[in-house]
Amino acid sequence: MSFEQWFHTLPLRWRDRFRRKQVDKELQDELHDHLEQQIQLNIEKGMSKEDARYAALRALGGVTQIEQQCRDARGHSFIENAIQDLRYGFRQLFRSPGFSILTILCLTLGIGANAAVFSWAEGILFRPYPAVAHQEQLVALAGTARGEPGATETSWPDFLDLQRNCTLCDAVFVTKITGTTLSIGDHAEVATGSIVSANYFDAIGVHPILGRGFEPGEDVGSNSHAVVVISYDLWQKRFKGDPQIVGKMQRLNNVPHTVIGVTPQGFYGTFVGWAMNFWVPASMEETFESDGYKLEDRGARWIEGYVRLKPGVRRAQAQDEITAIATRLEANYPATNRGRNIKLWPLWQTPFNNARTLLPTLQIMTAVVAFVLLIACANVGNLLLVRAFTRRHEMSIRMAIGAKSSRLLRQLLTEGLILAGFGAAGGLLVAYWCRHVLVLLFPRRSGTAMYLPGQIDWHVMLLSTGICLIATLVLGLVPAFQARSIDLAEALKAESSNVTTARRRAWMRSGLIVFQVCVSFILLAGAVLLLESLQKIRTTSPGFSTSSVVETSVSLVAAGYDVQQAKSFQDELIDRVRALPGVESAAYARVTPLGYGSFSSTPIAVDGYQPPPEEQPSVDYNQVGPAYFATLGIPLTSGREFTRADDENAPLVAIVNRTMQARYWGSQDPIGRRLQVKGKWARVIGVAADSKYESMREDPKPFFYVPLLQDFVRGPALNIRTTEPLQTISAALLREVHALDGNLALYETITLQEQVDRSTSAQLVAVTLVSILAGLALLLAAVGLYGVMSYAVAQSMRELGLRMALGASSADLLRLVITRGLRLTAGGVFLGAVAALALTRLLGRLLYNVSPRDPWAFGAALAVMTITTVAACFFPGWRATRADPARVLRD
Amino acid sequence: MSKPADLVQGTLDMLILKIVALEPINGWAISQRLKQISSDVLGVSDGSLYPALHKLEQRGWITAQWKSSGNNRRAKFYSMTRLGRKQLEKETADWNRISTAISGIVKLKEA
């Protein structure tokens, strides 16, 4: 229909629909008018009044019929039909509330789980940085080392070279997460912030609502630009929204900073997992980082990079250019950059921050929720089959009185749309409620909660709508498929129970059940595998004691201690701590293994070891104090520990681990041999056993230790081996620290076990989520199985009654029903096991020391499935045994 | 009740359009015109006129207005729309083509 036609038609349709009485009245008037004129004409022709009237009526024909024909000629509009369908659909759904609620509930769960996981993926991986402009042009930048997996941070000089030479990038910018204790008034609280390059706010397109962002050059120099931009939340909560905040001074790590700007509401920085409260330029790095001035050290890799690509530039093109730059850097600075490349990642594959930790979990979750949706749909399909059967009569009548099949289909699709619409709305609501659930699954650290919001934007809406539309099609087409095969004459006979269609239907329903069981089995097997690996991770020894060792640190950097002050403070504190009752030993270390801090890495050289060409061996190391190995319970296989004598004036020494010994000295004894660290030669004095350093999942890797006093940092962690409970030792520690300096804050004191648990929290999250969803899937499958068995029992009551009459006992009947259920389950489990064997490999990175085909996991899944089946079949079976055979047979 | 069997399908529409095209006109007058013009040969019953009028109105080819028709009575007057005029041209052209063809065949001399 053309536009012009609509122009004429729409007002008529509108009147037809909403001014029905008026339209009918006009029609009557029109015909009446016709009659009057005809009568008049007839009278003029000489007829009597009576005859004239009669003749006119005869000429026109039945008035009522003509009115009806006129109405038919006007036709039924699409809108009218849709409204009628909707009304009818709602009436149908209200008529069987049980069916409607169950269907909507299944769909809500299915769509809700999908929408929730997708909103997490959106909020954490795809558009992780609220308020940041054009995130599709952002990519993550990190270094790689030849021959080593994974990514490294970037050094400041490398960043400057990239910024200068990258022509395909709109901007290269870097960040480094940091923290401080923010004292405002008499209230001190931990605040998370970022050290950033000066172009940060311009590059991400965030403009402060008060004051300004950083100016070029503010990231140059050493402690030269003490300025800070604060977040809206910090401004509101801690500064009470002070409108005069810009220009005020705030001490950060004991250095007065000028507040120069406030970021807009809803901007949380660019670090997945934590909301940032403040930003300082890189020139203030020394104030926040414990290990000195790094802006001129090309070997110090500590920052996380991002690139904003120019519009239309693809990542691969930018990568080529950046690789070329990295190759030049490698040639110009072999000492620090040999074997190093720089790589770009799409945001969702960001190799640092919590995106990296959560990516595998979210990937698995996406697959898992898709399965849950399938199970929910299968359930709904089953419900629809039953309903289609009960509505067969209605459909046949509508067809018999002339409804076209397209009209019936439209009716069924409308009903499907209503159901799916409710399901989708419920699903989005579920997603909305669940948007902060991920955070709850992570353990809290240092009293601050993580920030991992789900984001419900138009992508999520679109996906949910898409699922909803597909569901509508399924919901409408299943009954339509059933209606298609209706034999009118047959169906209209009220009692026809056609054996073949009944069998086909039974076959379809059984098929759906087998499918549900199959999918549930896959999920169960996956959940058990993850549970098993979590168990393994948590019970595997990390190579050091976890139960009787606690860890904490004192914020000397934040308190503004210089190196000399820090050294004497550390000496005094450790003596006091060692004297505490119940303390066996205590030792400093720059980083505690499996903690949040990352180890330094350094290029090394070893006497008598020739590295492969084009490769610069680089090894992680830790700076540790005397008695570190005794305190953590890491055995030394040969040589000795560091002592207080190994200080800045003594010859440089190092302790290597077993893997490092094996790689660089082979079977020879490394003790007394030389190792070059940061360009200086140190002598190996001991060999320590391997342990876990950054992740419970890592393979043994080369690692070495140097004395803290020979490579000093101001803010090391303090490890204490003690027999006292955590609270006691923590309180005693705080007393000792305050005895030395009342202004010092003590970071959270935790056991190393807690530390290990936190480092495996991603596993815990994966296990929890997959288990919840597998449980949900199992429940849905059980409901489906229950429904099918109940229905089957109801249908075969005659047969069961006959068996009972012939002497079958209750136990026999129960066994019969449960066996039928188990037969269906067996089919599903078989298919599920085959599929799971192929699919559980996808768990890959989340599995630890567990084969994806672990027979125990499959056995456990089988057991759970069997128990569930028996439970789901028991009630229908039990009901069958309750029936009175005489009545059943009579009916 | 329905259209006369000997009226070629769709021709009634064309006739009504043609009549309405002359001037705005009410239903009764249309029926009179039809009778006069075709000298009752076509035998269009008044009963089939109104559904046809309503169908044409629904298609947007004619449009209706209530006007006074003398004698102090209000009657529904139909008038032509732009769409209707186009439709009429098309149907007339079709009609001419077909009738020419048919009469050509009818006039063939038998050998």
Interface residues (C-beta under 8 A of the other chain):
Chain A: S2 E4 Q5 F7 H8 T9 L12 E26 D29 E30 L31 D33 H34 E36 Q37 Q38 A59 L60 G61 G62 Q65 I66 Q69 C70 D72 A73 R74 G75
Chain B: M1 N26 G27 W28 S31 S45 D46 G47 Y50 P51 A52 H54 K55 E57 Q58 R59 G60 T63 W66 S69 R73 R74 A75 K76 T81 R82 L83
